[in-house]
Amino acid sequence: MPTILSAFGFLCLLLLINHDGCFAGTANAEHNLRATDFHTHRHRRHRGHRRGEEFEYSAVSCRAYSASLDEFGAVGDGVTSNTAAFRDAVSQLSRFADYGGSLLFVPAGRWLTGSFNLTSHFTLFLHRDAVLLASQEESDYEVIAPLPSYGRGRDTDGGRFISLLFGSNLTDVVITGENGTIDGQGEPWWGKFKRGELKYTRPYLVEIMHSDSIQISNLTFLNSPSWHIHPVYSSNIVIQGLTILAPVTVPNTDGINPDSCTNTRIEDCYIVSGDDCIAVKSGWDQYGINYGMPTKQLLIRRLTCISPDSAVIALGSEMSGGIEDVRAEDIVAINSESAIRIKTAIGRGGYVKDVYVRGMTMNTMKYVFWMTGSYGSHPDEHYDPNALPVIQNINYQDMVAENVTMPAQLAGITGDQFTGICISNVTITLSKKPKKVLWNCTDVSGFTSGVTPQPCQLLPEKEPGTIVPCNFPESPIPIEEVKLQRCYSRRRNM
């Protein structure tokens, strides 16, 4: 009997193409199909719909069907666990993947949940007054294997807790809304980590891996247990219009960490963090070298960052798979430790090359430029001390910084110079109590032009009296050409 009913349900799905109807999912232990289980709305622009108010949003892909979280028994009181409801909703809506995709609407409310997986051709949409509250119970997060390019968890030797929103081997995933909120409620996790009480690495808020065509936009993320947004081993990614907030005193609360990803666009984001606002990564020592997947074709623009103890944009330190073709422009940094920081070490191998940063405005900075070849941390004792990183063709141009303690701390590796550094048209105003040595440079080479205060001797001025620009690429990377569509869906009338 269940088999017959399931076939009937699939037939109902096909019939929905021609009229507004409902699809009855497998919502009980007997797999019975009931017309009241949830409504999947077939979207038609400019036609009235008796079940709800139409709303508009922008996305890489629009969806043919939608359902509301409350139709799966969820309760938005901030206390009731909705983990099962989210999991059931995604499972049921995954059936529409080949029929125009689906959208899960999260209405106003405070929706407590543990981890749940996303699916392909799927949109998670949060109402402006919707708050996803991440469970603080370890039991609500499966323990999964370490990333192969890291060899271990970042916090501990063993595995890691799965992220709140997780996906693997997916295509066409959108996480968006009307600036709704995803709150990691990370304080208990921060305390456990500080006291050494965790057996596994803390969960992130979003991790999507081995996937293609990802959009994360128009949301607020708060207080992740660790990193907030972590796309890894993925491609064709748009991250846009996010507000990410965490206490500036809590480490490891990175904002956005593209990791072994290709063709990524991060734009129009505001981040306050106790760690790097954006950290670009590609694997750790021998594990990253062996995995061999670089991060490349990365565009970052119109970012505002506050990070008193870390970088606005960090490259590394886990960069053993390589980082190349990184472009950043129109960046505002306020009360941050450093603007652009390149972090690496002996044993990392890999490379950071073809980096282009311009149009940066900074106020109250410890450093403007910071490179270090002795970052030092290793996953284990089996790293190769002969694996030296290559740092080359690093370009900074058109920058203004005020209230700066030290313009530059640039330290390469003895016998492994950081080469091809260009700094052009940069004006730095010092704080009332600057460092005595303004530019500290070792094992680096390149040139400067039109930079004040005067740089170190290892970066001599090129053609004094004339501002010589750095060599920036003229052709765009492919993700710049991706346009979001205007999409329509409907809220269910409650």
CORRANOR-V942486 format. One record per backbone hydrogen bond with DSSP energy under -0.5 kcal/mol. NH is the residue of the N-H (numbers start at 1). CO is the residue of the C=O. If there is no record, write none. Layout:
BEGIN
nh: [NH;NH]
co: [CO;CO]
END
This chain:
BEGIN
nh: [5;6;7;8;9;10;11;12;13;14;15;16;16;17;18;19;21;23;24;25;27;27;31;34;34;37;41;41;42;43;43;47;52;55;57;59;64;64;65;66;67;69;71;72;73;74;77;78;82;86;87;88;89;90;91;92;93;94;95;96;97;99;100;101;102;103;104;105;105;106;107;109;110;111;111;112;112;113;115;116;118;121;121;122;123;124;125;125;126;127;127;130;131;132;133;133;134;134;135;138;140;141;144;144;150;151;153;153;160;161;162;164;165;166;166;167;169;172;173;174;175;176;176;178;179;180;180;181;182;183;183;184;184;186;188;189;190;191;192;193;194;195;196;197;198;201;205;206;207;208;209;210;212;213;214;215;216;217;218;220;221;222;223;226;226;228;229;230;232;233;235;236;237;238;239;240;241;243;244;245;246;250;251;253;255;256;257;259;260;262;263;264;265;266;267;268;269;270;271;272;273;277;278;279;280;281;282;283;284;285;287;288;289;290;291;292;294;295;296;296;297;298;299;300;301;302;303;304;305;306;307;310;312;312;313;314;315;316;316;319;320;321;322;323;324;325;326;327;328;329;330;331;332;333;334;335;336;337;337;338;339;340;341;342;343;343;344;346;347;348;349;351;352;353;354;355;356;357;358;359;359;360;361;362;363;364;365;366;367;368;368;369;370;371;372;373;375;377;383;385;387;388;390;391;392;392;393;394;395;395;396;397;398;399;400;401;402;404;405;406;408;409;410;411;411;412;412;413;416;418;419;419;421;422;423;424;425;426;427;428;428;429;431;434;435;438;440;440;441;442;445;446;447;448;449;452;459;460;462;463;466;468;469;472;480;481;482;485;487;487;489;491;493]
co: [1;2;3;4;5;6;7;8;9;10;11;12;13;14;15;16;40;38;22;23;25;32;28;25;32;34;39;66;40;41;64;44;49;489;487;485;100;101;101;41;103;105;68;69;70;69;75;110;112;82;83;84;85;86;87;88;89;90;92;93;94;96;97;96;121;65;123;67;103;125;105;129;76;109;131;80;110;133;140;164;166;171;172;172;102;174;104;123;176;106;125;127;109;181;111;131;132;183;113;136;137;138;142;160;147;147;156;158;144;201;142;204;205;116;164;207;209;212;213;122;215;124;174;126;218;126;218;130;220;132;181;182;222;223;185;186;186;187;188;189;190;191;193;192;192;159;227;228;165;230;167;232;170;235;236;173;238;175;240;180;243;182;245;203;227;254;255;206;208;259;211;262;263;214;265;216;267;219;270;221;272;247;249;250;276;277;229;231;281;234;296;297;237;299;239;301;302;242;304;244;306;311;312;256;314;258;318;318;149;283;284;284;285;286;287;288;292;322;261;294;324;325;264;327;266;329;330;269;332;271;334;307;338;339;339;278;341;280;314;317;283;282;319;351;295;353;354;298;356;300;358;359;303;361;305;363;364;307;310;310;368;368;313;370;315;341;372;373;387;345;387;319;390;323;392;393;326;395;328;397;398;398;331;400;333;402;403;336;337;406;407;407;340;409;342;411;344;375;380;383;384;386;350;389;352;390;419;420;355;393;422;357;424;425;360;427;362;429;365;366;438;369;440;371;409;410;442;416;413;443;391;417;445;394;447;396;449;450;399;426;452;401;404;431;405;436;408;438;439;410;418;458;421;460;423;426;456;457;448;461;463;466;467;470;477;478;479;59;57;485;55;53;51]
END
